[in-house]
Every structure is written in structure tokens, then in C-alpha cells.
Amino acid sequence: MENILEIRIDEEKNERQQFSFSTYEAYKKIKKNDPLKMILESIEWSFINPLVKDRYYNNKTLIYTPVSLFKAQLLIYLGEVSSNRELAEVLRYNTKYCVLCGFHHFLKTPAHSTFSAFRKRIGSDLFNKIMHRLAAQSVPMISKKLNYISPQTLHVTVYSKEGDRVKCNCKGKCKMEKIVVENSREIGKKNFVFNNYRIRLFIDRKSNKPIAAEIRPK
């Protein structure tokens, strides 16, 4: 009996080492200047666990960590995918997304229903609060890579300390006025401070997704 137990422990240990090595190899293949990699690595994720710990009532080992699930959800906000169903498909077949989100077991990534259940467990209010904070943190890096984000996903306008507009991700006439002024009743505003920047998010009240952002030096 002891020998069987030892064999099982060794098998589990070897499997963990194998997937750790595979994860490391996959991560090395991602370019250092990959825009998505730079955005995700610029975000401070540690605030999430203290906020959601009360949503998990037992001590069971989680298959997917809350941070990894929120990283995956941010891909929707950044326009990488359009839905949880597409997100699940991408994570299953694209090792880059899988590794950047922190899913180390390539053969067992979240199903689309996992994300729906996760949001329900967290609660809509807290889920949106966390996602807005993550989106705000992504804005400084997005402003350095303005061509990365589609204007239809998240318009970003950058201002100088003097209040002058420096640049935006519009081609031609700036869309900020149309986004904010013409839809003032449908748009909410939230202010954040992050890494010496003041960030204002403009949020669609129906979907709770940010559609535009202003970034200014603190």
C-alpha cells in the first residue's frame, strides 16, 4: 500500500514539473514587447484576493484562481475576444492567452459556463468594481500603445499637466465628444489614481463596460 502511495505522489510531482516546464517554455516564446503581455504585467493584481475571499466559504483547492479568471475577463474588455464562449475557445487553443492569464494546465482551461458561475459567485457589483479598477490600471500602458486598442473597444485620450490634449487613438476627428457629450445620460464616470496618473473612465450604464478613458499626469 505504501509503495502504491509513493508511486502516486511521484506521478503527481512529475506531472506538476512537466506542466511547469511547459508553461515556462510557452511563456518564453511570447515577445517582451507583446502589447497584451505588457498591459497585463503593468497591472497590480494583489488587491483582488482580499476583496473576494468572503465569496469562497470552504478550504477546497480552487481549480482556477480568482486572479486568473479576472485576467481572462479583462481580455473581453480589451477587445481580444467578444464573449465568454469565444474566450473559453481561445484559452483552450492559444497557449499565449492561456499562459498570460495564469492557466498552467493547457488541457484543462475554463469552460464558458465557468466564467458565468464565477461572476455570479462574486456578485455583479463587486465584479464590475474590480473590472473597472483593472481597466483603469490598463489605461497608462494602453496610452503608450494607442494602436493596440480598437477605438470601438476603448477610446483613450491623453492630456498634459497643463490640460492640453496630447494624443488619442482616433484617426481623424476625435470621438471623445461624441462618446461622452452626446450620450451623457447613458454614460457614467469613475475616477482613479494609479502610478502617478489620474484616470477617468467613461462607462456604459447598460453593459457596465468602459468605452473611453482620459489620462492625465497626477
DRENDREN-847951 format. One record per residue: residue in one letter; x, y, z of N, C-alpha, C in turn. Coordinates in steps of 0.05 Angstrom, whole numbers, padded with zeros to 5 digits, always signed. Layout:
! residues N
AXYZXYZXYZ ...
END
This chain:
! residues 218
M+00017-00024+00000+00000+00000+00000+00017+00025+00000 E+00038+00025+00016+00056+00048+00018+00070+00052-00009 N+00077+00030-00023+00091+00033-00048+00072+00045-00069 I+00046+00037-00069+00027+00049-00087+00024+00079-00082 L+00023+00087-00056+00020+00115-00049+00044+00131-00058 E+00068+00119-00055+00093+00133-00063+00093+00137-00094 I+00083+00117-00108+00083+00119-00137+00064+00141-00146 R+00040+00143-00133+00021+00163-00140+00032+00191-00134 I+00045+00194-00111+00058+00220-00104+00079+00228-00125 D+00095+00208-00133+00116+00214-00153+00104+00221-00179 E+00081+00208-00187+00068+00214-00212+00057+00242-00212 E+00045+00250-00190+00033+00277-00187+00056+00298-00188 K+00078+00292-00175+00101+00310-00174+00112+00314-00202 N+00115+00292-00217+00126+00293-00244+00108+00308-00262 E+00081+00304-00258+00062+00318-00275+00063+00349-00270 R+00065+00357-00245+00068+00386-00238+00093+00397-00251 Q+00115+00383-00249+00140+00392-00260+00139+00395-00290 Q+00125+00375-00303+00122+00375-00332+00107+00399-00341 F+00084+00405-00328+00068+00428-00336+00081+00454-00329 S+00097+00455-00307+00112+00479-00301+00132+00485-00322 F+00146+00464-00332+00165+00468-00353+00152+00476-00379 S+00129+00464-00386+00114+00471-00410+00105+00500-00409 T+00095+00508-00385+00087+00536-00381+00110+00555-00385 Y+00133+00549-00374+00157+00565-00376+00165+00568-00405 E+00165+00546-00419+00173+00546-00447+00154+00563-00464 A+00128+00560-00459+00108+00575-00474+00111+00605-00468 Y+00117+00612-00442+00120+00640-00435+00144+00652-00448 K+00166+00637-00451+00190+00647-00463+00186+00655-00493 K+00167+00641-00505+00162+00646-00534+00146+00672-00539 I+00135+00683-00518+00120+00709-00521+00140+00732-00521 K+00138+00749-00541+00157+00771-00544+00155+00790-00520 K+00178+00802-00512+00179+00820-00490+00161+00845-00495 N+00160+00853-00520+00144+00877-00526+00116+00871-00536 D+00107+00846-00530+00079+00840-00537+00060+00858-00522 P+00043+00873-00536+00026+00893-00522+00009+00881-00500 L-00003+00858-00505-00021+00846-00484-00004+00838-00460 K+00019+00827-00464+00037+00819-00442+00045+00843-00426 M+00051+00865-00439+00060+00890-00425+00037+00901-00409 I+00013+00900-00420-00011+00911-00405-00016+00894-00380 L-00017+00868-00383-00024+00850-00361-00002+00852-00339 E+00023+00855-00347+00045+00856-00327+00046+00883-00314 S+00034+00903-00325+00034+00930-00313+00013+00933-00292 I-00005+00915-00290-00028+00917-00271-00021+00905-00244 E-00030+00918-00223-00027+00907-00196-00052+00890-00189 W-00048+00864-00187-00070+00845-00183-00075+00838-00154 S-00057+00845-00136-00059+00835-00108-00083+00845-00093 F-00097+00865-00102-00120+00876-00088-00144+00857-00090 I-00143+00839-00110-00167+00823-00116-00173+00803-00094 N-00154+00787-00086-00159+00765-00067-00172+00775-00041 P-00163+00797-00028-00176+00806-00004-00205+00813-00008 L-00212+00823-00032-00239+00831-00037-00258+00807-00042 V-00248+00785-00052-00265+00763-00059-00264+00739-00040 K-00246+00741-00020-00242+00718-00003-00268+00709+00012 D-00285+00728+00018-00310+00721+00032-00330+00706+00013 R-00324+00707-00013-00342+00693-00032-00336+00663-00033 Y-00314+00655-00021-00306+00627-00021-00307+00617+00008 Y-00326+00600+00014-00333+00593+00042-00317+00569+00052 N-00305+00553+00035-00291+00529+00044-00262+00531+00038 N-00247+00511+00047-00219+00510+00043-00210+00492+00020 K-00229+00485+00003-00222+00468-00020-00203+00482-00039 T-00185+00467-00051-00166+00478-00070-00181+00487-00095 L-00177+00512-00103-00191+00522-00127-00179+00512-00152 I-00195+00504-00171-00185+00495-00197-00173+00519-00212 Y-00186+00542-00211-00176+00567-00223-00177+00589-00202 T-00155+00604-00201-00154+00625-00181-00171+00649-00190 P-00182+00665-00172-00197+00689-00180-00180+00708-00197 V-00155+00711-00191-00138+00729-00207-00136+00720-00236 S-00132+00694-00240-00131+00683-00268-00157+00687-00282 L-00179+00683-00269-00206+00687-00281-00210+00717-00288 F-00201+00735-00271-00204+00763-00277-00186+00772-00300 K-00162+00760-00301-00144+00766-00324-00158+00758-00350 A-00170+00734-00349-00184+00725-00373-00207+00743-00380 Q-00223+00752-00360-00245+00770-00366-00236+00797-00377 L-00212+00805-00369-00202+00831-00380-00197+00830-00410 L-00193+00806-00420-00189+00803-00449-00213+00812-00465 I-00237+00808-00453-00262+00818-00465-00262+00848-00465 Y-00255+00860-00443-00254+00890-00441-00234+00902-00459 L-00212+00888-00465-00192+00898-00483-00197+00892-00512 G-00219+00879-00518-00226+00874-00545-00213+00850-00558 E-00199+00833-00542-00186+00810-00553-00206+00788-00561 V-00228+00786-00546-00250+00768-00552-00276+00783-00547 S-00298+00772-00557-00323+00786-00554-00343+00774-00535 S-00337+00749-00525-00356+00736-00508-00342+00715-00491 N-00355+00705-00470-00344+00683-00454-00340+00658-00470 R-00358+00653-00488-00356+00628-00505-00331+00630-00522 E-00326+00653-00534-00302+00656-00551-00277+00656-00533 L-00279+00667-00509-00257+00668-00490-00249+00639-00483 A-00268+00622-00477-00262+00595-00470-00248+00580-00493 E-00257+00586-00517-00246+00573-00541-00217+00582-00545 V-00212+00608-00541-00185+00619-00545-00166+00608-00524 L-00175+00607-00499-00157+00597-00478-00150+00567-00483 R-00168+00553-00495-00164+00524-00499-00143+00519-00521 Y-00142+00536-00541-00125+00530-00564-00102+00550-00568 N-00101+00572-00553-00080+00591-00556-00063+00592-00531 T-00039+00581-00532-00022+00580-00508-00014+00607-00497 K-00012+00627-00515-00005+00654-00506-00026+00665-00486 Y-00051+00664-00493-00072+00673-00475-00073+00656-00450 C-00070+00630-00454-00071+00612-00431-00050+00619-00411 V-00025+00622-00420-00003+00628-00402-00005+00655-00389 L-00012+00676-00405-00013+00703-00394-00035+00706-00373 C-00056+00690-00375-00077+00691-00355-00071+00673-00331 G-00050+00657-00333-00042+00641-00310-00055+00613-00308 F-00065+00604-00331-00076+00576-00332-00054+00558-00341 H-00042+00543-00322-00018+00527-00328-00024+00500-00340 H-00048+00490-00336-00055+00463-00346-00069+00467-00373 F-00054+00465-00395-00065+00471-00421-00089+00453-00429 L-00090+00430-00416-00112+00411-00424-00137+00415-00407 K-00136+00435-00388-00159+00439-00371-00163+00469-00366 T-00172+00483-00386-00177+00511-00384-00207+00515-00378 P-00215+00539-00369-00243+00543-00361-00263+00541-00385 A-00286+00529-00379-00308+00530-00399-00322+00556-00397 H-00338+00563-00417-00352+00589-00416-00371+00591-00392 S-00382+00569-00384-00400+00569-00361-00385+00575-00335 T-00359+00569-00334-00343+00575-00311-00343+00605-00305 F-00341+00621-00326-00339+00650-00323-00366+00661-00314 S-00388+00649-00324-00415+00658-00315-00418+00651-00285 A-00410+00627-00277-00413+00619-00250-00395+00636-00232 F-00371+00643-00241-00353+00660-00226-00365+00687-00221 R-00376+00699-00242-00388+00726-00239-00411+00725-00219 K-00427+00703-00220-00450+00700-00202-00440+00698-00173 R-00418+00682-00169-00407+00679-00143-00396+00705-00131 I-00382+00720-00148-00371+00746-00139-00392+00766-00134 G-00413+00766-00151-00434+00786-00149-00429+00808-00169 S-00450+00818-00182-00446+00837-00204-00432+00863-00194 D-00441+00873-00171-00429+00899-00162-00399+00897-00157 L-00391+00876-00143-00362+00873-00137-00347+00866-00162 F-00359+00849-00180-00346+00842-00205-00340+00867-00221 N-00360+00884-00224-00357+00908-00241-00337+00928-00228 K-00338+00929-00201-00319+00947-00187-00290+00938-00192 I-00285+00912-00191-00258+00902-00196-00250+00906-00225 M-00269+00900-00244-00262+00903-00272-00257+00932-00280 H-00271+00950-00268-00266+00979-00274-00239+00987-00264 R-00231+00977-00241-00205+00983-00230-00183+00971-00247 L-00187+00947-00257-00167+00935-00275-00165+00950-00301 A-00188+00958-00312-00189+00973-00337-00174+01000-00333 A-00178+01013-00310-00165+01038-00305-00134+01034-00304 Q-00126+01012-00291-00097+01007-00289-00085+01001-00317 S-00101+00991-00335-00090+00984-00361-00086+01009-00379 V-00100+01030-00372-00100+01054-00389-00072+01066-00393 P-00055+01069-00372-00029+01081-00377-00012+01066-00398 M-00013+01039-00397+00002+01024-00417-00012+01025-00444 I-00038+01026-00444-00053+01028-00470-00045+01055-00483 S-00043+01076-00467-00036+01102-00478-00009+01103-00491 K+00008+01084-00484+00035+01082-00497+00033+01065-00522 K+00012+01050-00524+00008+01032-00547-00019+01037-00559 L-00024+01062-00568-00051+01070-00575-00062+01054-00599 N-00045+01044-00616-00055+01029-00639-00064+01001-00631 Y-00059+00994-00606-00065+00966-00598-00095+00963-00594 I-00108+00983-00582-00137+00980-00576-00154+00993-00597 S-00174+00979-00606-00193+00990-00625-00209+01012-00612 P-00213+01035-00626-00229+01057-00615-00257+01048-00607 Q-00267+01028-00621-00294+01018-00614-00295+01004-00587 T-00271+00995-00578-00269+00980-00553-00265+00999-00530 L-00244+01015-00532-00238+01034-00510-00222+01057-00522 H-00236+01080-00523-00223+01104-00533-00206+01116-00510 V-00181+01123-00516-00163+01134-00495-00153+01162-00505 T-00157+01182-00488-00146+01209-00493-00126+01216-00472 V-00103+01225-00480-00081+01232-00462-00077+01262-00461 Y-00074+01272-00436-00071+01301-00432-00045+01307-00418 S-00035+01331-00423-00011+01341-00409-00018+01352-00382 K+00002+01360-00365-00004+01372-00339-00019+01398-00342 E-00015+01411-00365-00028+01437-00369-00057+01434-00379 G-00065+01409-00383-00093+01404-00392-00096+01403-00422 D-00074+01404-00437-00075+01403-00466-00076+01374-00475 R-00093+01369-00495-00094+01341-00505-00069+01335-00521 V-00056+01314-00514-00031+01307-00527-00036+01288-00551 K-00052+01267-00546-00057+01248-00567-00081+01231-00559 C-00093+01217-00579-00114+01198-00574-00113+01176-00594 N-00130+01157-00592-00129+01135-00611-00149+01137-00634 C-00157+01161-00640-00175+01166-00662-00160+01172-00688 K-00171+01163-00710-00159+01171-00735-00178+01192-00747 G-00167+01216-00750-00184+01238-00759-00196+01253-00735 K-00221+01261-00736-00234+01277-00715-00237+01260-00690 C-00230+01272-00667-00232+01257-00642-00261+01250-00635 K-00265+01225-00626-00292+01215-00620-00300+01220-00591 M-00283+01232-00574-00289+01234-00546-00314+01251-00541 E-00317+01272-00556-00341+01289-00552-00366+01274-00559 K-00365+01259-00580-00389+01244-00589-00395+01222-00568 I-00374+01209-00558-00378+01187-00539-00391+01197-00513 V-00380+01220-00503-00387+01229-00476-00410+01249-00476 V-00409+01270-00492-00428+01291-00492-00455+01282-00503 E-00455+01269-00526-00480+01262-00540-00495+01239-00525 N-00480+01224-00508-00493+01202-00494-00490+01206-00464 S-00492+01230-00454-00487+01236-00426-00505+01221-00407 R-00530+01215-00414-00548+01201-00396-00540+01172-00394 E-00529+01161-00415-00522+01132-00416-00494+01127-00406 I-00479+01148-00400-00451+01144-00392-00446+01152-00363 G-00434+01135-00348-00425+01141-00321-00396+01147-00320 K-00386+01160-00299-00358+01167-00296-00347+01157-00270 K-00322+01147-00271-00308+01139-00247-00279+01148-00248 N-00270+01158-00226-00242+01169-00225-00224+01150-00209 F-00200+01147-00219-00180+01130-00206-00153+01145-00206 V-00136+01137-00187-00108+01146-00186-00091+01121-00187 F-00072+01121-00206-00055+01098-00208-00028+01106-00221 N-00006+01098-00207+00021+01103-00218+00026+01132-00227 N+00018+01151-00209+00022+01180-00215+00005+01190-00238 Y-00016+01176-00244-00035+01185-00264-00063+01188-00252 R-00078+01208-00262-00106+01210-00255-00121+01199-00280 I-00139+01180-00275-00153+01167-00297-00183+01170-00293 R-00196+01178-00313-00226+01179-00312-00237+01160-00333 L-00253+01141-00323-00266+01122-00341-00294+01131-00347 F-00302+01128-00372-00329+01133-00381-00342+01106-00386 I-00363+01100-00371-00374+01073-00370-00403+01072-00381 D-00408+01054-00399-00435+01049-00409-00452+01038-00387 R-00474+01052-00380-00490+01043-00357-00504+01017-00362 K-00510+01010-00387-00524+00985-00393-00505+00960-00390 S-00482+00962-00402-00464+00939-00402-00444+00940-00379 N-00441+00963-00367-00421+00967-00346-00392+00965-00356 K-00388+00967-00382-00361+00966-00394-00351+00994-00400 P-00325+00999-00394-00313+01025-00401-00313+01027-00431 I-00320+01051-00441-00318+01055-00470-00298+01077-00477 A-00289+01092-00457-00270+01114-00462-00255+01120-00436 A-00232+01132-00438-00217+01140-00415-00200+01165-00421 E-00197+01181-00400-00179+01204-00401-00156+01199-00381 I-00132+01205-00389-00109+01201-00371-00093+01227-00370 R-00087+01235-00345-00072+01260-00340-00051+01255-00320 P-00028+01269-00322-00008+01267-00300-00020+01276-00274 K-00012+01262-00252-00023+01269-00226-00014+01296-00217 
END
